[in-house]
Amino acid sequence: MDPLVLGGIVAISTILVLFSGVSVGLGLLIVSTGFLLVFDGLRSLELLPEILFGKLDNFALLSIPMFIIMGASIASTRAGADLYEALERWLTRVPGGLVISNLGACALFAAMSGSSPATCAAIGKMGIPEMRKRGYPDGVAAGSIAAGGTLGILIPPSVTMIVYGIATETSIGRLFLAGVFPGLLLVSLFMAWSLYSTWKYGDRALLASTTYTWKQKFEILPRVLPFLAIIVGVLYAMYGGIATPSETAAVGALLCLLIAMIIYKLWNPKDLWLVLRDSTKESVMILFIIAAAGVFSYMLSSLYITQSIAEWIATLDVNRWVLMGAVNVFLLIAGFFLPPVAVILMAAPILLPIITTAGFDPIWFAVILTINMEIGLISPPVGLNLYVINGIAPDISLKTILKGSLPFVACMVIAILLLCVFPGIATWLPDAVMGQAL
């Protein structure tokens, strides 16, 4: 059978299996095993255990559970509420200041936790009721938190970037640095829209805002600054050549646990057990998907599907930006239905040779891919962040949350276009800190 036709059958089969309700990791194993058995015989199955466990034999993977523990220990405390309150006290008299403080809190909490749902939950529980109480429209209140939560997979340290680095054998340090300026760009675009929408609706919220004394503004900072210091310290240790990403993640996780215990009195063994239990469950889920995706990639390569698609793309007489546009459409559609980790692990083996052949930087492409995944987090039918917000504020309909999120989707599309015109937004910092990639 022609490998391209076979590739189409594999794609359709994978979609059907994943839509059946099975987990992503198990679905990938079922599809991989079935096609290898049919087209390559029983002998191919002998290698599957070695491939499955061999994919996990990577020291860099240790950073995933460590960063997850780091985020879980922060999410289990009032750190998000304190971060929100600190920004709200400092920005309360700025037009649209409450929306801006929520977005700023989302960005900082995302940097600390690396999790989009955790960011939505932590900041949204405080921010949404407060914005509604002060006269902001429901769509603005819910949409800003849903969009701000997506920053968790872009602003370092990001588990999604770690997964991309492992899947494509790309420097995780460079990927983290590449996400800094695009993350700040997105925050700036989100805040710009918030200022415009506040002006458009009339800043009724400013009339209802509370005035804080300088003492009240400064007294909240000691509860927030230690966590921010950990983030700065982790990044400094990583880029200062002091430690590897896995080592810095382990130290960061330990320090976050200690600060949660000291500042927020997280002494109860049951609470600590919940942090470790939830972190273990999430880590195992991600690692299982990574292992299953390794088998899936082996199946695609063994049946010559990946190579045939790359060769077919190379023969197309199209402008490379037309090609990139098609890739973006594919990523958007995939992000509507699948979680970011699954999309990266399934698509990277196919897309990487295509984009490098077309002359695109894989570090730059990681940022483009991640922003596409962010759009998927606030777009139906899956739109995880939409459901998280709906769970926090069940009286706000999903339709209202979605309408409030759409302007922020437009901001993400603008960010992608700016990155295409000015790729240095993503590549300058990695090159400046770590030197030109070979």
ChimeraX attribute file (.defattr): number of C-alpha atoms within 10 A of each C-alpha:
attribute: neighborCount
match mode: 1-to-1
recipient: residues
	/A:1	7
	/A:2	10
	/A:3	16
	/A:4	16
	/A:5	11
	/A:6	16
	/A:7	18
	/A:8	12
	/A:9	13
	/A:10	18
	/A:11	13
	/A:12	11
	/A:13	15
	/A:14	19
	/A:15	17
	/A:16	13
	/A:17	18
	/A:18	19
	/A:19	14
	/A:20	10
	/A:21	9
	/A:22	12
	/A:23	13
	/A:24	23
	/A:25	20
	/A:26	16
	/A:27	24
	/A:28	26
	/A:29	21
	/A:30	17
	/A:31	22
	/A:32	24
	/A:33	19
	/A:34	15
	/A:35	19
	/A:36	21
	/A:37	14
	/A:38	9
	/A:39	13
	/A:40	15
	/A:41	11
	/A:42	11
	/A:43	10
	/A:44	14
	/A:45	15
	/A:46	9
	/A:47	11
	/A:48	21
	/A:49	12
	/A:50	11
	/A:51	18
	/A:52	20
	/A:53	15
	/A:54	13
	/A:55	20
	/A:56	17
	/A:57	12
	/A:58	10
	/A:59	11
	/A:60	17
	/A:61	20
	/A:62	18
	/A:63	21
	/A:64	25
	/A:65	24
	/A:66	25
	/A:67	28
	/A:68	25
	/A:69	28
	/A:70	25
	/A:71	27
	/A:72	25
	/A:73	29
	/A:74	25
	/A:75	23
	/A:76	18
	/A:77	18
	/A:78	17
	/A:79	22
	/A:80	29
	/A:81	19
	/A:82	19
	/A:83	26
	/A:84	26
	/A:85	24
	/A:86	22
	/A:87	21
	/A:88	25
	/A:89	22
	/A:90	19
	/A:91	18
	/A:92	22
	/A:93	17
	/A:94	16
	/A:95	20
	/A:96	26
	/A:97	24
	/A:98	30
	/A:99	29
	/A:100	25
	/A:101	24
	/A:102	27
	/A:103	28
	/A:104	21
	/A:105	28
	/A:106	32
	/A:107	24
	/A:108	23
	/A:109	33
	/A:110	29
	/A:111	25
	/A:112	31
	/A:113	29
	/A:114	29
	/A:115	26
	/A:116	26
	/A:117	21
	/A:118	24
	/A:119	32
	/A:120	29
	/A:121	21
	/A:122	27
	/A:123	28
	/A:124	29
	/A:125	18
	/A:126	17
	/A:127	27
	/A:128	24
	/A:129	16
	/A:130	15
	/A:131	21
	/A:132	16
	/A:133	13
	/A:134	17
	/A:135	18
	/A:136	25
	/A:137	18
	/A:138	21
	/A:139	20
	/A:140	23
	/A:141	26
	/A:142	33
	/A:143	27
	/A:144	30
	/A:145	30
	/A:146	35
	/A:147	30
	/A:148	32
	/A:149	33
	/A:150	29
	/A:151	31
	/A:152	29
	/A:153	27
	/A:154	34
	/A:155	27
	/A:156	26
	/A:157	31
	/A:158	25
	/A:159	26
	/A:160	25
	/A:161	30
	/A:162	25
	/A:163	24
	/A:164	25
	/A:165	22
	/A:166	18
	/A:167	21
	/A:168	19
	/A:169	10
	/A:170	17
	/A:171	16
	/A:172	21
	/A:173	21
	/A:174	22
	/A:175	27
	/A:176	25
	/A:177	25
	/A:178	28
	/A:179	31
	/A:180	20
	/A:181	18
	/A:182	26
	/A:183	24
	/A:184	15
	/A:185	18
	/A:186	24
	/A:187	22
	/A:188	16
	/A:189	18
	/A:190	24
	/A:191	23
	/A:192	15
	/A:193	19
	/A:194	24
	/A:195	18
	/A:196	13
	/A:197	18
	/A:198	21
	/A:199	13
	/A:200	9
	/A:201	12
	/A:202	14
	/A:203	19
	/A:204	15
	/A:205	23
	/A:206	19
	/A:207	11
	/A:208	12
	/A:209	18
	/A:210	12
	/A:211	11
	/A:212	14
	/A:213	9
	/A:214	10
	/A:215	8
	/A:216	13
	/A:217	16
	/A:218	12
	/A:219	10
	/A:220	16
	/A:221	15
	/A:222	12
	/A:223	17
	/A:224	19
	/A:225	12
	/A:226	15
	/A:227	22
	/A:228	16
	/A:229	11
	/A:230	18
	/A:231	21
	/A:232	14
	/A:233	16
	/A:234	23
	/A:235	21
	/A:236	14
	/A:237	18
	/A:238	19
	/A:239	19
	/A:240	13
	/A:241	8
	/A:242	12
	/A:243	16
	/A:244	18
	/A:245	25
	/A:246	19
	/A:247	19
	/A:248	21
	/A:249	27
	/A:250	21
	/A:251	19
	/A:252	24
	/A:253	24
	/A:254	16
	/A:255	17
	/A:256	23
	/A:257	20
	/A:258	16
	/A:259	18
	/A:260	22
	/A:261	16
	/A:262	11
	/A:263	15
	/A:264	15
	/A:265	11
	/A:266	18
	/A:267	12
	/A:268	9
	/A:269	9
	/A:270	10
	/A:271	14
	/A:272	16
	/A:273	11
	/A:274	14
	/A:275	21
	/A:276	17
	/A:277	14
	/A:278	14
	/A:279	22
	/A:280	16
	/A:281	11
	/A:282	16
	/A:283	20
	/A:284	14
	/A:285	14
	/A:286	21
	/A:287	19
	/A:288	19
	/A:289	23
	/A:290	25
	/A:291	23
	/A:292	29
	/A:293	30
	/A:294	26
	/A:295	26
	/A:296	28
	/A:297	23
	/A:298	20
	/A:299	25
	/A:300	23
	/A:301	15
	/A:302	15
	/A:303	19
	/A:304	16
	/A:305	22
	/A:306	23
	/A:307	19
	/A:308	18
	/A:309	18
	/A:310	17
	/A:311	14
	/A:312	12
	/A:313	17
	/A:314	14
	/A:315	9
	/A:316	10
	/A:317	8
	/A:318	10
	/A:319	10
	/A:320	15
	/A:321	12
	/A:322	10
	/A:323	17
	/A:324	17
	/A:325	12
	/A:326	12
	/A:327	15
	/A:328	17
	/A:329	13
	/A:330	13
	/A:331	23
	/A:332	19
	/A:333	15
	/A:334	20
	/A:335	29
	/A:336	22
	/A:337	20
	/A:338	22
	/A:339	18
	/A:340	24
	/A:341	23
	/A:342	22
	/A:343	18
	/A:344	28
	/A:345	23
	/A:346	20
	/A:347	16
	/A:348	18
	/A:349	21
	/A:350	19
	/A:351	19
	/A:352	19
	/A:353	21
	/A:354	23
	/A:355	19
	/A:356	12
	/A:357	15
	/A:358	16
	/A:359	10
	/A:360	17
	/A:361	15
	/A:362	20
	/A:363	25
	/A:364	20
	/A:365	22
	/A:366	25
	/A:367	26
	/A:368	25
	/A:369	23
	/A:370	24
	/A:371	28
	/A:372	25
	/A:373	28
	/A:374	29
	/A:375	26
	/A:376	27
	/A:377	28
	/A:378	27
	/A:379	22
	/A:380	17
	/A:381	13
	/A:382	16
	/A:383	21
	/A:384	21
	/A:385	29
	/A:386	28
	/A:387	20
	/A:388	20
	/A:389	25
	/A:390	17
	/A:391	14
	/A:392	18
	/A:393	18
	/A:394	11
	/A:395	9
	/A:396	16
	/A:397	17
	/A:398	19
	/A:399	11
	/A:400	17
	/A:401	26
	/A:402	20
	/A:403	16
	/A:404	22
	/A:405	25
	/A:406	18
	/A:407	19
	/A:408	24
	/A:409	22
	/A:410	15
	/A:411	21
	/A:412	23
	/A:413	17
	/A:414	14
	/A:415	19
	/A:416	21
	/A:417	13
	/A:418	15
	/A:419	20
	/A:420	17
	/A:421	10
	/A:422	11
	/A:423	19
	/A:424	17
	/A:425	19
	/A:426	26
	/A:427	26
	/A:428	16
	/A:429	18
	/A:430	23
	/A:431	15
	/A:432	10
	/A:433	13
	/A:434	13
	/A:435	11
	/A:436	10
	/A:437	11
	/A:438	3
